[in-house]
């Protein structure tokens, strides 16, 4: 939906402009006030940045509400953002690092996998929250108008808060193993943005589909688990045959995880062709997801 405002200043007192009132003062005030017309949304590829900015207060409220609800009545609160990736990394370190001895690009395996887990947790959390965001906010969507993109976007921003908490633990963890900041660390925000970009694009697809087909929510967990094994979290991407790496990089999280390791650990060569493929795949997922979301935006309140 779009809200368009047009002023009526200077409009003559014709029958079409006169309000239905017997009070001349009320009629004059109504003519001088802007007319708000709500029309169908523009089902184009564009992102309605101006409208999102107008509803930035709602975006902030929904993001903060999601964070509070997620950790309401929990014992350790935001510490879950640290415990989940850390414990998974330690488990992988025990079985794959010590027993199977998976190669780790010359760095301690626990550091190798924990760095990737922090990036992966951002994607997995944002995708899960985004895919269910429209159904979770059913009452709000059916009662008032606002750009529906605010809802999935707030879910991604809430997951970014968890990521920042986990990152503050990762940095001293790296310092303990002797990793010091380098100029490559300046590239880290780009890979964080890419992970959020991918999760938002895929989340737009899944959230809109989840409104029409409620069994989509049961497939999200399976998709996240499948993507985990298709992403070089527990192993380096170099174990993939050279001839298949281009196809492998169509998973955008390949570029994100490799970029995280290169930026923080210097454990690999600077991302090149594979990163370009991952960025192109991420852009395709986002653009098509945005288009589908915008196409179905007008009917969400009716179907949900």
Secondary structure as the mmCIF struct_conf table of DSSP 4:
data_model
#
loop_
_struct_conf.conf_type_id
_struct_conf.id
_struct_conf.beg_label_comp_id
_struct_conf.beg_label_asym_id
_struct_conf.beg_label_seq_id
_struct_conf.end_label_comp_id
_struct_conf.end_label_asym_id
_struct_conf.end_label_seq_id
STRN STRN1 UNK A 2 UNK A 6
TURN_TY1_P TURN_TY1_P1 UNK A 9 UNK A 10
TURN_TY1_P TURN_TY1_P2 UNK A 15 UNK A 17
BEND BEND1 UNK A 20 UNK A 20
BEND BEND2 UNK A 22 UNK A 22
HELX_RH_AL_P HELX_RH_AL_P1 UNK A 24 UNK A 32
BEND BEND3 UNK A 33 UNK A 33
HELX_LH_PP_P HELX_LH_PP_P1 UNK A 34 UNK A 34
STRN STRN2 UNK A 35 UNK A 39
BEND BEND4 UNK A 44 UNK A 45
HELX_RH_AL_P HELX_RH_AL_P2 UNK A 49 UNK A 54
TURN_TY1_P TURN_TY1_P3 UNK A 55 UNK A 55
HELX_RH_AL_P HELX_RH_AL_P3 UNK A 56 UNK A 70
TURN_TY1_P TURN_TY1_P4 UNK A 71 UNK A 73
BEND BEND5 UNK A 75 UNK A 76
HELX_RH_3T_P HELX_RH_3T_P1 UNK A 77 UNK A 79
HELX_RH_AL_P HELX_RH_AL_P4 UNK A 80 UNK A 92
HELX_RH_PI_P HELX_RH_PI_P1 UNK A 93 UNK A 100
TURN_TY1_P TURN_TY1_P5 UNK A 105 UNK A 106
BEND BEND6 UNK A 107 UNK A 107
HELX_RH_AL_P HELX_RH_AL_P5 UNK A 109 UNK A 131
TURN_TY1_P TURN_TY1_P6 UNK A 132 UNK A 132
HELX_RH_AL_P HELX_RH_AL_P6 UNK A 133 UNK A 136
TURN_TY1_P TURN_TY1_P7 UNK A 137 UNK A 137
HELX_RH_AL_P HELX_RH_AL_P7 UNK A 138 UNK A 143
BEND BEND7 UNK A 144 UNK A 144
TURN_TY1_P TURN_TY1_P8 UNK A 148 UNK A 148
HELX_RH_AL_P HELX_RH_AL_P8 UNK A 149 UNK A 176
TURN_TY1_P TURN_TY1_P9 UNK A 177 UNK A 178
HELX_RH_3T_P HELX_RH_3T_P2 UNK A 183 UNK A 187
HELX_RH_AL_P HELX_RH_AL_P9 UNK A 188 UNK A 212
TURN_TY1_P TURN_TY1_P10 UNK A 214 UNK A 215
HELX_RH_AL_P HELX_RH_AL_P10 UNK A 216 UNK A 229
TURN_TY1_P TURN_TY1_P11 UNK A 230 UNK A 233
BEND BEND8 UNK A 234 UNK A 235
HELX_RH_3T_P HELX_RH_3T_P3 UNK A 237 UNK A 239
BEND BEND9 UNK A 240 UNK A 240
HELX_RH_3T_P HELX_RH_3T_P4 UNK A 242 UNK A 244
HELX_RH_AL_P HELX_RH_AL_P11 UNK A 245 UNK A 248
TURN_TY1_P TURN_TY1_P12 UNK A 249 UNK A 250
BEND BEND10 UNK A 251 UNK A 251
HELX_RH_AL_P HELX_RH_AL_P12 UNK A 252 UNK A 265
BEND BEND11 UNK A 268 UNK A 268
HELX_LH_PP_P HELX_LH_PP_P2 UNK A 269 UNK A 271
HELX_RH_AL_P HELX_RH_AL_P13 UNK A 273 UNK A 296
HELX_RH_3T_P HELX_RH_3T_P5 UNK A 297 UNK A 299
HELX_RH_AL_P HELX_RH_AL_P14 UNK A 300 UNK A 303
#
